[in-house]
Amino acid sequence: MTRRLAVALVALATTATLGACAPLVPVCPAIGFVNPGPVTIEVAPTLAVGAVAACIRTGCTPAPLPLDGDGRGEMPLERPYVRDPDAISIEPGTTVRVVITGRDGVVTQELEIEIPYTSGGGHCPGPVTFGPVVIS
């Protein structure tokens, strides 16, 4: 037996032994998941709302958000709801800033809320589905 063959057999035996002792670690694919929005805001019908303004991400300036008859409004991932015109995705941990004024024009709530999400990837972090931001 040549020296190279002996070294290769020892390396193979060591790898097999150590590999059998180590737990199996799941490997996630190196694929980025893009979540282009929109972000949905749901305002409870019990709130006396005059107007709602909202924006996406911390430090943003809320813009008027029209609500439908069910108290739902959708913010696309574009101006005036985001500061960065190149934003293409919402990630877990993204927050929205919401300002609600009463019918008298006085601010009744000013909130910063993380967009709720669920991960469908099992042991991997994606893909992610975002739910509505509910304000009650």
C-alpha positions in Angstrom: 0.0 0.0 0.0 1.4 3.4 -1.0 1.7 6.2 1.5 -0.9 8.3 -0.3 -3.5 5.5 -0.1 -2.8 5.0 3.6 -3.2 8.8 4.3 -6.4 8.9 2.2 -7.9 5.9 4.1 -7.0 7.5 7.5 -8.6 10.8 6.4 -11.7 8.9 5.2 -12.0 7.0 8.4 -11.6 10.1 10.5 -14.2 12.0 8.5 -16.7 9.2 8.8 -16.2 8.9 12.5 -16.5 12.6 13.2 -19.4 12.9 10.8 -21.3 10.2 12.6 -20.8 12.0 16.0 -22.0 15.4 14.7 -25.7 16.3 14.6 -27.2 16.9 11.2 -27.4 20.6 10.6 -30.2 21.7 8.2 -28.9 23.8 5.3 -31.0 26.6 4.0 -30.9 27.6 0.3 -29.1 30.8 -0.6 -32.2 32.2 -2.2 -33.4 35.7 -1.3 -37.2 36.1 -0.8 -38.6 39.4 -2.0 -41.7 40.7 -0.2 -42.9 43.6 -2.4 -45.9 44.5 -0.2 -48.3 46.2 0.0 -48.6 46.5 3.8 -52.2 46.4 5.0 -53.5 48.4 7.9 -56.8 47.4 9.5 -58.4 49.9 11.9 -61.1 48.5 14.2 -64.6 49.8 13.4 -65.1 50.7 17.0 -62.5 53.4 16.8 -63.8 56.9 16.0 -61.4 57.7 13.2 -61.2 61.0 11.3 -58.1 60.2 9.4 -55.2 57.8 9.3 -51.7 58.5 8.2 -49.0 55.8 7.9 -45.6 55.0 6.6 -43.2 52.0 6.4 -40.0 51.8 8.6 -38.7 53.7 11.6 -38.2 57.5 11.2 -40.5 57.9 8.3 -43.1 60.7 7.9 -46.7 59.4 7.8 -48.7 60.1 4.7 -52.5 60.1 4.5 -53.8 56.5 4.1 -57.4 56.2 2.7 -59.4 53.4 4.3 -62.1 51.3 2.6 -65.5 50.8 4.2 -64.1 47.9 6.3 -61.4 50.1 7.8 -58.6 48.6 5.6 -55.9 50.6 3.8 -53.0 49.4 1.7 -49.6 51.0 1.5 -47.6 50.1 -1.6 -43.8 50.0 -1.1 -43.3 53.4 -2.8 -43.4 57.1 -2.0 -45.0 58.7 0.0 -45.1 55.6 2.3 -41.4 54.9 2.2 -38.4 57.2 2.3 -36.1 55.1 0.1 -37.3 55.1 -3.5 -35.2 52.0 -4.2 -37.0 49.9 -1.5 -38.1 46.6 -3.1 -38.8 44.4 -0.2 -40.3 44.2 3.3 -38.3 42.1 5.7 -39.2 40.5 9.1 -38.8 43.1 11.8 -40.0 45.9 9.5 -42.2 48.4 11.4 -45.0 50.8 10.3 -45.7 54.2 11.9 -49.4 55.0 12.2 -51.0 58.2 13.3 -54.8 58.3 13.9 -56.7 61.5 14.3 -60.2 61.7 15.6 -63.0 63.5 13.8 -62.1 66.7 15.7 -58.6 66.6 14.1 -56.8 65.7 17.4 -54.3 62.9 17.3 -55.7 60.0 19.3 -53.0 57.4 18.6 -49.5 57.4 17.4 -48.0 54.0 17.1 -45.0 52.2 15.8 -45.8 48.5 15.2 -43.9 45.6 13.7 -45.6 44.0 10.7 -46.8 40.6 11.8 -45.5 37.7 9.8 -45.3 33.9 9.6 -42.5 31.9 8.2 -43.3 29.0 5.9 -39.8 27.7 5.6 -39.6 25.3 8.5 -36.0 25.5 9.8 -35.2 28.2 7.2 -36.3 31.8 7.7 -38.3 32.1 4.4 -40.5 32.4 2.6 -42.4 34.8 4.8 -46.0 35.9 4.7 -47.0 39.2 6.1 -50.3 39.8 7.9 -52.2 43.0 8.3 -51.3 45.5 11.0 -54.4 45.6 13.2 -55.2 48.7 15.3 -57.9 48.4 17.9 
